[in-house]
């Protein structure tokens, strides 16, 4: 569904990503893990067209998108749920969700997506008229993911969905992500929570210094000696 070939990107003269290649198959959950400063968020933003492109190719559902604008990539179905949620703070839950479907002119389809999101996150049905900024961090993250799902993604990019959440809420968030995957969604997730991420991921790539250092099945990387020493606190 998503294929990246030798992608290089950065900010002005500063190159962050160096010839990154990876794939995300239809219905897969693929994780990107690595240390702070490795380029994980830059990778997400490069896929979305938000940083300076320096080379390589990005294909979505077989079609090249690396020369398209961010808006055109969204229209093609590459949807990012950004780090930090970035909700419309003074709008209600329902209004935030509807903003995700701004490109969809089919009212019946918008309602279907809304029902799907509220099925995944029942609390959002209960709080649909609540102002987003008055919600807990975990609930706001559900709104952010729900808004991204309202766009009808072919591939959903999740950037640090557990950032700043209490441990019990983190577990709930990973359960929700697993439910989304079980609904057939194709996902790429960037996460600092390596242990839980690798437990739910079909496959994972380790990004270090802007390049792919390791790749494999999520559960297999949990037993990799380098992963244990560098990221899991074990040997």
C-alpha positions as CSV (number, residue, x, y, z in Angstrom):
1,X,0.0,0.0,0.0
2,X,2.8,2.4,0.9
3,X,6.3,2.0,-0.6
4,X,9.3,4.3,0.2
5,X,12.4,4.1,-1.9
6,X,15.7,5.8,-0.9
7,X,13.9,8.8,0.6
8,X,16.1,11.7,1.7
9,X,14.7,14.8,3.3
10,X,15.5,17.5,5.8
11,X,15.1,21.2,6.6
12,X,16.9,23.6,4.3
13,X,20.6,22.6,4.1
14,X,20.2,20.2,7.0
15,X,19.6,16.7,5.8
16,X,17.9,14.4,8.4
17,X,16.9,11.3,6.4
18,X,19.4,9.4,4.3
19,X,18.1,6.9,1.6
20,X,15.3,5.5,3.8
21,X,13.4,2.5,2.2
22,X,10.5,0.7,3.7
23,X,7.1,-0.8,2.8
24,X,3.7,-1.0,4.5
25,X,1.5,-3.7,3.1
26,X,-2.3,-3.4,3.0
27,X,-3.8,-4.1,6.4
28,X,-0.4,-4.0,8.1
29,X,0.6,-2.1,11.2
30,X,4.2,-1.1,10.8
31,X,6.2,0.6,13.5
32,X,9.1,3.0,13.3
33,X,11.1,3.1,16.5
34,X,14.5,4.6,17.5
35,X,16.1,7.1,19.7
36,X,15.2,10.8,20.1
37,X,16.6,12.8,17.2
38,X,16.8,9.8,14.8
39,X,14.4,11.4,12.3
40,X,11.2,9.5,13.1
41,X,8.9,12.6,13.0
42,X,10.8,14.0,10.1
43,X,10.0,10.7,8.2
44,X,6.3,11.2,9.0
45,X,6.4,14.8,7.8
46,X,8.4,13.9,4.7
47,X,5.6,11.4,3.8
48,X,3.1,14.1,4.3
49,X,5.1,16.6,2.2
50,X,5.8,18.9,5.1
51,X,9.6,19.0,5.0
52,X,12.2,19.6,2.2
53,X,12.3,16.7,-0.2
54,X,15.9,15.8,-1.3
55,X,15.4,12.6,-3.2
56,X,13.8,9.2,-3.5
57,X,10.3,8.0,-4.2
58,X,7.0,7.6,-2.3
59,X,4.3,5.4,-3.8
60,X,0.8,5.1,-2.4
61,X,-1.4,2.3,-3.8
62,X,1.0,2.0,-6.7
63,X,1.0,5.7,-7.6
64,X,3.9,8.1,-7.0
65,X,3.0,10.9,-4.6
66,X,6.4,12.4,-3.7
67,X,6.0,15.4,-6.0
68,X,2.5,16.2,-4.8
69,X,1.5,18.9,-2.4
70,X,0.5,18.0,1.2
71,X,-3.2,18.7,0.3
72,X,-3.0,16.4,-2.7
73,X,-1.5,13.6,-0.6
74,X,-4.4,14.0,1.9
75,X,-6.8,13.7,-1.0
76,X,-5.1,10.5,-2.2
77,X,-5.6,9.0,1.3
78,X,-2.3,9.5,3.2
79,X,-3.5,10.9,6.5
80,X,-1.3,11.9,9.4
81,X,-2.4,12.1,13.1
82,X,0.4,14.5,14.3
83,X,2.4,14.5,17.5
84,X,0.7,16.7,20.1
85,X,-2.8,16.1,18.8
86,X,-3.3,19.7,17.4
87,X,-7.1,19.8,17.9
88,X,-9.2,22.8,17.4
89,X,-9.4,23.5,21.2
90,X,-12.5,25.6,21.4
91,X,-14.6,23.4,19.1
92,X,-16.6,20.5,20.3
93,X,-15.7,16.8,19.8
94,X,-18.3,16.5,17.0
95,X,-17.0,19.6,15.3
96,X,-13.4,18.4,15.4
97,X,-14.4,15.1,13.9
98,X,-16.3,16.7,11.1
99,X,-13.3,18.8,10.2
100,X,-11.5,15.6,9.4
101,X,-14.0,14.9,6.6
102,X,-13.8,18.3,5.0
103,X,-12.9,16.7,1.6
104,X,-15.9,14.4,1.6
105,X,-19.0,15.8,0.0
106,X,-21.1,12.7,0.6
107,X,-23.2,13.3,3.7
108,X,-24.1,9.7,4.1
109,X,-20.4,8.7,4.0
110,X,-19.5,11.4,6.6
111,X,-22.2,10.0,8.9
112,X,-20.9,6.4,8.3
113,X,-17.4,7.5,9.2
114,X,-18.7,9.3,12.3
115,X,-20.5,6.2,13.5
116,X,-17.4,4.1,12.9
117,X,-15.3,6.5,15.0
118,X,-17.8,6.5,17.8
119,X,-18.0,2.7,17.7
120,X,-14.2,2.6,18.1
121,X,-14.2,5.3,20.8
122,X,-17.6,5.1,22.7
123,X,-16.6,7.9,25.0
124,X,-16.6,10.3,22.0
125,X,-20.3,9.6,21.6
126,X,-21.0,10.5,25.2
127,X,-18.8,13.7,24.9
128,X,-19.7,14.8,21.4
129,X,-20.8,18.2,22.6
130,X,-17.9,18.8,25.0
131,X,-15.3,21.4,24.1
132,X,-12.1,19.6,23.1
133,X,-9.7,21.6,25.3
134,X,-11.7,20.5,28.4
135,X,-11.1,16.8,27.9
136,X,-8.3,14.7,29.4
137,X,-5.2,14.0,27.4
138,X,-6.2,10.5,26.5
139,X,-9.7,11.6,25.3
140,X,-8.1,14.4,23.2
141,X,-5.9,11.7,21.6
142,X,-9.0,9.7,20.8
143,X,-10.5,12.8,19.1
144,X,-7.3,13.4,17.1
145,X,-7.2,9.8,15.9
146,X,-10.9,9.9,15.2
147,X,-10.5,13.1,13.2
148,X,-7.8,11.4,11.1
149,X,-10.1,8.4,10.5
150,X,-12.9,10.8,9.4
151,X,-10.6,11.6,6.4
152,X,-11.1,8.1,5.1
153,X,-7.3,7.1,5.0
154,X,-5.8,4.5,2.8
155,X,-2.8,4.7,5.2
156,X,-3.0,6.3,8.6
157,X,0.2,7.8,10.0
158,X,0.3,7.9,13.8
159,X,3.0,10.1,15.3
160,X,3.6,9.4,19.1
161,X,0.0,8.6,20.0
162,X,0.9,7.8,23.6
163,X,3.0,10.9,24.2
164,X,2.3,12.5,27.6
165,X,-0.4,10.0,28.6
166,X,-0.6,8.2,32.0
167,X,0.4,4.5,31.9
168,X,-3.1,3.1,32.2
169,X,-4.2,5.4,29.3
170,X,-1.3,4.3,27.2
171,X,-2.5,0.7,27.5
172,X,-6.0,1.8,26.4
173,X,-4.5,3.7,23.5
174,X,-2.6,0.7,22.2
175,X,-5.8,-1.4,22.6
176,X,-7.6,1.1,20.4
177,X,-4.8,1.1,17.8
178,X,-5.1,-2.7,17.7
179,X,-8.8,-2.5,17.2
180,X,-8.3,-0.1,14.3
181,X,-5.8,-2.5,12.7
182,X,-8.3,-5.3,13.2
183,X,-10.9,-3.3,11.2
184,X,-8.5,-3.6,8.2
185,X,-6.8,-0.2,8.4
186,X,-3.2,0.2,7.1
187,X,-1.1,2.0,9.7
188,X,2.4,3.3,10.3
189,X,3.2,4.3,13.8
190,X,6.1,6.2,15.3
191,X,6.5,5.6,19.0
192,X,8.9,6.0,21.9
193,X,7.1,3.2,23.8
194,X,9.1,0.5,22.1
195,X,8.0,-2.5,24.2
196,X,4.2,-2.0,23.6
197,X,4.7,-0.9,20.0
198,X,6.6,-4.0,19.0
199,X,4.1,-6.2,20.7
200,X,1.2,-4.9,18.5
201,X,3.2,-4.3,15.2
202,X,3.2,-6.7,12.4
203,X,6.7,-5.5,11.3
204,X,9.0,-2.7,12.5
205,X,11.9,-0.6,11.3
206,X,14.6,0.9,13.6
207,X,15.6,4.3,12.5
208,X,19.0,5.5,13.8
209,X,20.8,8.7,12.6
210,X,18.3,9.1,9.8
211,X,18.8,5.7,8.3
212,X,17.2,2.2,8.7
213,X,19.4,0.2,11.1
214,X,17.2,-2.9,11.6
215,X,14.0,-4.3,10.3
216,X,11.9,-7.4,11.1
217,X,8.7,-8.7,12.6
218,X,7.7,-6.8,15.7
219,X,7.8,-9.7,18.1
220,X,11.2,-10.9,16.7
221,X,12.8,-7.5,17.3
222,X,11.8,-7.8,21.0
223,X,14.4,-10.6,21.2
224,X,17.1,-8.8,19.1
225,X,20.3,-8.2,21.2
226,X,20.7,-4.7,19.9
227,X,17.1,-3.8,20.7
228,X,17.4,-5.3,24.2
229,X,20.5,-3.3,25.0
230,X,19.6,0.0,23.4
231,X,15.9,0.3,23.8
232,X,14.4,-2.3,26.1
233,X,16.7,-2.0,29.1
234,X,17.7,-5.7,29.0
235,X,20.6,-7.7,27.7
